[in-house]
Amino acid sequence: MKAIERLIVYLDYKGIKPAAFERLAGISNGYISKSVSRTADIGETILHQVLDNSPDLNPEWFVFGRGEMIIDDNSLSKKRNLAKQPAVERGVPLIPFSAFAGTGVKTFEDLVVEHYYIIPEFKSADFIIRVKGNSMFPKYSSGDLVACKIVSETLFFQWNSIYAIHTKSQGVFIKRVRKSQVPEHILLVSDNPDYEPFDVPVSDILTTAKVMGAVILE
C-alpha cells in the first residue's frame, strides 16, 4: 500500500472528504484522487503538508506502513512538546542501525531519542546512523556516522551519490547508486573494490535516504 492509499484510509476513518482535506492542508484541488491512480507515490512536500494538518496521524504508519495509524495521547503529547523546540536545539537524532532496518525510522516530529547532534551542515538531515562494515572504505569506515535525508520518491536518484537503502529482501545497504542495465532496477556499488556491485529491484526498496555527509572517526 502506498502513502496516498494510507491517506485515503485515514481520511475515511476521520470522516473527512478528500476535497475538504485538500482545502485544509493547502493541497491542489483533486490532487488526492488523481494520485491514487498514478504509479508514483505522493512527494515529500505533500507528505509534510499532510502531517502538519493531521496531528493524530502516526508518521511512521503514514510513510512506511508500520505501527498504528493513530497516535495515542502519550505519544501525541511527546510529539507536540518536541515540535515546540527549535530544530537548532533538537539537532539531528542518532538512531540504531536496526531502527532503520527493522522497526523503521521514526521520522518527523514524533521521533524521541536520547542523543542529538547539532551539526550546522546537517541541520536538514532526518537522522544519523553508524556505518557497519567496510564496503564503503576508504570513503567511510565501520563506526563512522552518516547523516541521512529521507527521500520519498524512489524513482529519482542522483546517480553515483551515496544512499542508505532499506530493502525487503536483504536489509539495509549504504552504497553508491548507479544506473542498472536491468529494467526497473538500480545498481548498488561499493567504494571498496573487494565488494562486487549488484542490482536491486526498485520494487524491493522500502525506504531510501540520501547520505548528506559523515562524521569520520579516527
Secondary structure, DSSP 8 states (H G I E B T S, - for coil): --HHHHHHHHHHHHT--HHHHHHHHT--TTHHHHHHTSSS---HHHHHHHHHT-TTB-HHHHHH--S-SB--HHHHHHHHHHHHS-HHHH-EEB--HHIIIII----GGG---S-EE--GGGTT-SEEEE--SSTTTTT--TT-EEEEEEES-TT---TT-EEEEEETTTEEEEEEEEE-SSTTEEEEE-SSTTS--EEEEGGGEEEEEEEEEEE---
